[in-house]
Amino acid sequence: MKTTRVLAASLMALGLSLTAAKAADGHSPNPPRENWSFAGVFGKFDKAQLQRGFQVYREVCANCHSMTLVRFRNLAEPGGPGFTAAQVKALAAEYKVSELNDNGEQVERPARPADAWPSPFPNEKAAAAANGGKAPPDFSVLAKARTYERGFPLFVVDAMPFVGYSEQGVDYIHALLNGYEDPPAGTEVPAGANYNKYYDGHLIAMAKPLSDGQVTYAKGENGEPVVPETVDQYSRDVSAFMAWAAEPHLEARKALGFRVILFLIVLSGLLYYVKKKVWADVGGEVHGLQPELHKAG
Amino acid sequence: MSAHGTAYVPKSGLAKWFESRLPLVGLVHSSFVSFPVPRNLNYFWTFGAILIMMLGVQIATGIWLAMHYDPSANAAFNSVEHIMRDVNYGWLLRYMHANGASMFFVAVYIHIFRGLYYGSYKAPREVLYILGVIIYLLMMATAFLGYTLPWGQMSYWGATVITNILAAIPIVGDTIQSLLWGGYSVGSPTLNRFFSLHYLLPFMIVGVVVLHVWALHVTGQNNPTGIPIKSGKDVVAFTPYATIKDVFAAAVFMIFFAYWIFYQPNYLGHADNYVPANPGVTPKHIVPEWYFLPFYAILRAVPDKLGGVILMFGAVLILAFAPWLDTSRVRSSNYRPIYRQFFWLFVIVCIILGWLGAKPPEGGYVIASQICTAYYFAHFLLVMPLVGLFETPNRLPGSILESVTGPGKQVDSGSGMPVGAAAAPPSKG
């Protein structure tokens, strides 16, 4: 384990030196790699983090970004933020959804756990019109829809067990939310655009969405905040939440995978010894075959 | 098919009644139980069985996915996400199917390169080999059609690029393109057609696989020495010997397969395909799946569209001519000191082409693609014919048994064969 880490680190250093040239010629820098609880073979979401991330999404991001594929009930399902069914029911009731009643009239009713997360705009055109011509992307699978290129040889390392890496999208989102800075001298930032270090081309329509202290997290038992109320923490939490939204069965997948692979390794081991046993009696003469019977034609 | 090894003898009255009307059990018995298998096969020979397993996995998961999938432009993307989120173990089915396609190609590439290395394409296995090339072509078509179904950005733009390529075919190109599109651009009718064809082609693959296996059981398997079976001492019975070896290898392959499904399910795909198809926004780089990259590099190596298309299809079709392009009488590259080096060079060139296919078509990448493309064709058109003429092969072992037990233990290689059979062209082995 330790040697693989060392090997990975040295390969990474090699990769960084190889990709340094790329960064120098004006492309956006690669997002820093963060530690995520859900990374790796035994990865699991941090429920408290998902709840905080959901809070950030709900209070800040959801004003512009839809999340149509996530339903209220998902928030109470195993492997997710771990809200109770009652909490989700109460949460859903705070929202209104419209439907046709039996008389064919459009009516509003309180949302139920089975309803999809309500979108901030009635349709994509309205979302685009309210946001400078382009609709803000839907959050449902966004963490899987974003990535960045790691280049050779890192992309080979990324595929490997234990040193593998599949959180590029989450890291990118976290980096992007922390990537707002003053443009370098000489860079024109047109109206309606904002400078972001990690965004491709650097000019992003979304204004800096998070600032320190913007979201008030629940306090711990001693009345002190459990985590800092900073942009870095908010972005970390909401990125983790988006990773869950994009892959709600991640925990089940990794847990099942471990059992499946363990089973297959044992099975292969047993089959290997059966194969050895079967082949052990293959001497000069062959069993079960009469040579004169397998003539040509 | 001729009698192989111990023949099947029905025992019960019902079995006798059935066998005298349709000798199905006898056919299966002669093909998968008593079929003589060279005793020196290495693990590269297990990939045939692995491929059959993968075909089964793809068809089984595909049938289940089709029960939940909606092939219309408005609903396809969300129906795939519905499978991922709401269908019980839908995420497993879908990741098995998506990664299964990649594993299918991993196995088929090993299978093809094994055949090329050991000269399995040479007489008397030309038809067997060409059937394999046809399966490979059908696999490529099926995989391409399947990749369009999630209707993400890469699905949509991949379909656009490939259907535009077909339009370059003289005279009939436009007609083919309109037929595939079902309109004036890639859209919902295209997706419907692709889904229908994606469901059809695997069953055509099954048909050709049956012919492939049939042809195999007429000519018999090649083996690492490339020399034909000369006596019963060179072979073992398919069951239990090859069966247990194939099952073991398939289990090991399943570990590899499971790793991708459970721990890197999206590594072999593209992030862009999680963005719903949008005809108004072109992705920065339109890149096919990894298994098409060498051919994509060949396509883009040529500045002329039609020329690129001809070379791309030619790169696949030229495989079918290998039996006649290779002039060497020795099958296995183990005994071909010069050709063996060219073989590995060819493998490296294919991998470099794959890497180039993932790079943008500009500057040095294009030049490198052109050099590699030239070498790809030169391997078939120059290396194969010329090396065979000028190379002096190493001494071949006297028999398969001798290659296993060593030359000290000479065996009577003529035993069990009719006198004329040894001199006749090998119809077996």
Chai-1 contact restraints between the chains, C-beta under 6 A:
chainA,res_idxA,chainB,res_idxB,connection_type,confidence,min_distance_angstrom,max_distance_angstrom,comment,restraint_id
A,L69,B,E81,contact,1.0,0.0,6.0,A-B,restraint_1
A,V141,B,Y274,contact,1.0,0.0,6.0,A-B,restraint_2
A,K144,B,Y274,contact,1.0,0.0,6.0,A-B,restraint_3
A,A145,B,A271,contact,1.0,0.0,6.0,A-B,restraint_4
A,A145,B,Y274,contact,1.0,0.0,6.0,A-B,restraint_5
A,A145,B,V275,contact,1.0,0.0,6.0,A-B,restraint_6
A,T147,B,A271,contact,1.0,0.0,6.0,A-B,restraint_7
A,A159,B,Q264,contact,1.0,0.0,6.0,A-B,restraint_8
A,A159,B,Y267,contact,1.0,0.0,6.0,A-B,restraint_9
A,S166,B,Q264,contact,1.0,0.0,6.0,A-B,restraint_10
A,P248,B,R85,contact,1.0,0.0,6.0,A-B,restraint_11
A,H249,B,W91,contact,1.0,0.0,6.0,A-B,restraint_12
A,R253,B,F262,contact,1.0,0.0,6.0,A-B,restraint_13
A,G257,B,F262,contact,1.0,0.0,6.0,A-B,restraint_14
A,G257,B,Y263,contact,1.0,0.0,6.0,A-B,restraint_15
A,V260,B,A258,contact,1.0,0.0,6.0,A-B,restraint_16
A,I261,B,A258,contact,1.0,0.0,6.0,A-B,restraint_17
A,L264,B,M254,contact,1.0,0.0,6.0,A-B,restraint_18
A,L264,B,I255,contact,1.0,0.0,6.0,A-B,restraint_19
A,L267,B,A251,contact,1.0,0.0,6.0,A-B,restraint_20
A,S268,B,A251,contact,1.0,0.0,6.0,A-B,restraint_21
A,S268,B,V252,contact,1.0,0.0,6.0,A-B,restraint_22
A,L271,B,V247,contact,1.0,0.0,6.0,A-B,restraint_23
A,L271,B,F248,contact,1.0,0.0,6.0,A-B,restraint_24
A,L271,B,A251,contact,1.0,0.0,6.0,A-B,restraint_25
A,Y272,B,F248,contact,1.0,0.0,6.0,A-B,restraint_26
A,V274,B,I244,contact,1.0,0.0,6.0,A-B,restraint_27
A,K275,B,I244,contact,1.0,0.0,6.0,A-B,restraint_28
A,K275,B,K245,contact,1.0,0.0,6.0,A-B,restraint_29
A,K275,B,F248,contact,1.0,0.0,6.0,A-B,restraint_30
A,V278,B,P240,contact,1.0,0.0,6.0,A-B,restraint_31
A,V278,B,I244,contact,1.0,0.0,6.0,A-B,restraint_32
A,V282,B,V236,contact,1.0,0.0,6.0,A-B,restraint_33
A,V286,B,V236,contact,1.0,0.0,6.0,A-B,restraint_34
A,G288,B,A237,contact,1.0,0.0,6.0,A-B,restraint_35
A,L289,B,G5,contact,1.0,0.0,6.0,A-B,restraint_36
A,L289,B,G232,contact,1.0,0.0,6.0,A-B,restraint_37
A,L289,B,A237,contact,1.0,0.0,6.0,A-B,restraint_38
A,P291,B,S231,contact,1.0,0.0,6.0,A-B,restraint_39
A,P291,B,G232,contact,1.0,0.0,6.0,A-B,restraint_40
A,P291,B,G416,contact,1.0,0.0,6.0,A-B,restraint_41
A,E292,B,G416,contact,1.0,0.0,6.0,A-B,restraint_42
A,L293,B,A3,contact,1.0,0.0,6.0,A-B,restraint_43
A,L293,B,G5,contact,1.0,0.0,6.0,A-B,restraint_44
A,H294,B,H4,contact,1.0,0.0,6.0,A-B,restraint_45
A,H294,B,G5,contact,1.0,0.0,6.0,A-B,restraint_46
A,H294,B,P36,contact,1.0,0.0,6.0,A-B,restraint_47
A,A296,B,A421,contact,1.0,0.0,6.0,A-B,restraint_48
A,A296,B,S427,contact,1.0,0.0,6.0,A-B,restraint_49
A,A296,B,K428,contact,1.0,0.0,6.0,A-B,restraint_50
A,G297,B,S2,contact,1.0,0.0,6.0,A-B,restraint_51
